[in-house]
Amino acid sequence: MSNPIRIVIADDHDLVRQGIRGFLETHADLAIVGEAGDAATAVSLCSAHTPDVALVDLVMPGGGIEATRAIRAASPKTQVVLLTSFEDVQQIVAAVQAGALSCLLKDVDADALADTLRKAALGEAVLHPRIAARLMDAMRRGVEPGSDTLQSLSQRERETLALVAEGLSNQMIAERLGIGEKTVKTHVSNVLGKLNVSDRTQAAVFAWRSGMKQRGPQ
């Protein structure tokens, strides 16, 4: 029997990691050699264990794209399979450019996930069908990948981002939009995740660069 495929799982949600590990451990040809809840730990584990595959959450502390780039630098033999909740063309392209081999949505079938990990160990790429469809659609329409990011935000999330770019606090945003501060925190968290940025400043810079807000007094 050949050696099992060695895998590191990186996701900041304990239950997600436990669920993935529990399923993968039912397969004799797949072995979990480490788990991480953030990018830095994932890179450290991959550097120490040189796994065949790293299964990395796109949105986690430190960033999935940054983790992918660092993992590929620290352990070139490790293939990266990204898991994401968002069909964001820009982020997928950025992930591939950072060195990711495959990209799956988190609603992927468990058996399909295992099959993707096996293919990754052989250097074979897999894209979730809906992600592939979004990429093809963008190519057909001649749309630059980066133009899809704002479209991933809901109207309320776009409004929240615009107010973040104005430098408003959560309390001020809540007053401006007539909603609860807890709801604002949820919107801000969603915006950071969808833009794959780690803080409000980076979100504001994104808004400025996208033309949502101009620097300086309004």
Secondary structure, 3 states (H helix, E strand, C coil): CCCCEEEEEECCCHHHHHHHHHHHCCCCCEEEEEEECCHHHHHHHHHHHCCCEEEEECCCCCCHHHHHHHHHHHCCCCEEEEEECCCCHHHHHHHHHHCCCEEEECCCCHHHHHHHHHHHHCCCCCECHHHHHHHHHHHHHCCCHHHHCHHHCCHHHHHHHHHHHCCCCHHHHHHHHCCCHHHHHHHHHHHHHHHCCCCHHHHHHHHHHCCCCCCCCC
